[in-house]
Amino acid sequence: MGRGKVTQISGKLMKGCSGHNAQRSSPEHGFTLIETTIALVILMVVGLGAASLFVYSIQNNSGGNDRAVAIGVAQQQMEQFRSVPFADPILDVSVATLLSPNTISNGRTYRVTKTVTGSNNNASGNPTLKTITIRVDPASSGWAGFPVIIRTARSAITTGTH
């Protein structure tokens, strides 16, 4: 019996000195390799989803920048047409006219077209109201390829009857 007590005492001494018990009676267990692998797969799926959102947002912001430049190009062209007199030949009623082969702005290439339509013809058949449409299309893939379209109306100077 004395010998059994010595074993128990030495077992307790081992637990106190090294922090490990010779016999595991605790319900705590470590992570298994399968649990760790599943956790890593879940983290990888979440990480790839977040990475794809970053790529989408970068493309969207780049497309917004391209669209802003296209709007600037369209406004610049429109101001040139608004500064000429109403009867100027450049504002003759016409179908869509390509202004220049390619307009390059901010490193991007755009195709700019102008269309002038006339209405409210006077007694001699000349239009007294002209609608100018400027359309800017991206020449390369950018913001999904939608054009920027700006319209304005110009009227002839006429005196009324009243």
C-alpha positions in Angstrom: 0.0 0.0 0.0 2.8 2.3 0.7 4.1 1.8 -2.8 0.7 2.8 -4.4 0.8 6.0 -2.5 4.3 6.8 -3.7 3.1 6.3 -7.3 0.2 8.7 -6.7 2.4 11.2 -5.0 4.9 11.0 -7.8 2.1 11.4 -10.3 0.9 14.5 -8.5 4.4 15.8 -8.4 4.8 15.2 -12.1 1.6 17.2 -12.7 2.7 20.1 -10.5 6.2 20.3 -11.9 5.7 19.9 -15.7 2.0 20.9 -16.1 1.1 17.6 -17.8 -0.8 14.7 -16.3 0.3 11.2 -17.2 -3.3 10.2 -17.6 -5.5 12.6 -19.6 -8.8 13.2 -17.8 -9.5 16.7 -19.2 -12.3 17.0 -21.9 -10.3 19.6 -23.8 -9.0 18.6 -27.2 -7.0 20.4 -29.9 -8.0 21.1 -33.4 -7.9 18.3 -35.8 -6.4 18.5 -39.3 -9.8 18.2 -40.9 -11.2 21.1 -38.8 -8.3 23.3 -39.6 -8.6 22.5 -43.3 -12.3 23.3 -43.4 -11.7 26.6 -41.6 -9.0 27.5 -44.2 -11.3 26.7 -47.1 -14.0 28.9 -45.6 -11.6 31.7 -45.1 -10.3 31.3 -48.7 -13.8 31.5 -50.1 -14.5 34.7 -48.1 -11.2 36.2 -49.2 -11.8 35.5 -52.8 -15.2 37.0 -52.6 -13.7 40.2 -51.1 -11.0 40.3 -53.7 -13.6 40.1 -56.5 -15.4 43.0 -55.0 -12.2 45.0 -55.0 -11.6 44.2 -58.7 -15.3 45.2 -59.5 -15.0 48.5 -57.6 -11.7 49.4 -59.4 -13.3 48.8 -62.8 -16.3 50.8 -61.8 -14.3 53.7 -60.7 -12.2 53.6 -63.8 -15.4 53.5 -65.9 -16.7 56.6 -64.0 -13.5 58.4 -64.8 -13.8 57.5 -68.5 -17.4 58.7 -68.6 -16.4 62.0 -66.9 -13.8 62.6 -69.6 -16.3 61.7 -72.3 -18.7 64.3 -70.9 -16.0 66.9 -70.9 -15.2 66.1 -74.6 -18.9 66.4 -75.4 -19.3 69.7 -73.6 -16.2 71.1 -75.3 -17.6 70.2 -78.7 -21.1 71.6 -77.8 -19.6 74.9 -76.7 -17.9 75.3 -80.1 -21.2 74.8 -81.9 -23.0 77.2 -79.6 -20.5 79.9 -80.3 -21.1 80.1 -84.0 -24.0 82.1 -85.6 -27.3 80.3 -86.2 -27.0 80.5 -90.0 -23.3 79.2 -90.1 -22.9 76.3 -92.5 -21.5 74.1 -89.8 -25.0 74.1 -88.3 -26.8 73.1 -91.5 -29.4 70.4 -90.9 -27.6 67.1 -91.5 -27.5 63.4 -90.6 -24.9 62.2 -88.1 -21.5 63.5 -89.0 -18.3 62.2 -87.7 -16.4 65.2 -86.4 -12.9 63.7 -86.4 -11.7 60.2 -86.9 -10.7 59.8 -83.2 -10.6 62.2 -80.3 -8.0 61.3 -77.7 -8.4 62.8 -74.3 -6.8 61.7 -71.0 -5.2 58.7 -72.8 -8.6 57.4 -74.0 -9.9 57.3 -77.6 -13.4 58.5 -78.4 -15.5 58.8 -81.5 -17.5 62.1 -81.6 -20.5 62.6 -83.9 -22.7 65.6 -84.5 -26.3 65.6 -85.7 -28.3 68.8 -86.4 -32.1 68.6 -86.9 -34.3 71.6 -87.8 -37.9 72.3 -87.1 -40.5 75.2 -86.9 -39.7 76.2 -90.5 -40.5 79.8 -91.5 -42.4 80.8 -94.6 -39.3 80.3 -96.8 -38.8 76.8 -95.5 -35.7 77.5 -93.4 -35.7 76.1 -89.8 -36.1 78.6 -87.0 -35.2 76.0 -84.4 -32.2 73.6 -84.6 -31.4 70.8 -82.2 -27.7 69.9 -82.0 -26.8 66.5 -80.7 -23.3 65.5 -79.7 -22.6 61.8 -79.2 -19.3 60.5 -77.7 -18.7 56.8 -78.0 -15.7 55.0 -76.5 -13.4 53.5 -79.1 -12.1 51.0 -76.6 -13.8 49.0 -73.9 -14.3 51.2 -71.0 -17.4 51.8 -69.0 -19.5 49.2 -70.6 -19.6 51.0 -74.0 -22.6 53.3 -73.4 -22.3 56.6 -75.2 -22.5 60.1 -73.7 -25.2 62.2 -75.5 -25.7 65.9 -75.1 -28.4 67.9 -76.8 -29.1 71.6 -77.0 -31.6 73.7 -79.0 -30.8 76.9 -80.9 -33.3 79.3 -82.3 -33.1 82.0 -84.9 -33.5 85.6 -84.0 -37.0 86.5 -85.3 -39.3 89.3 -84.4 -42.7 88.4 -83.3 -46.0 89.8 -84.7 -47.2 91.0 -81.3 
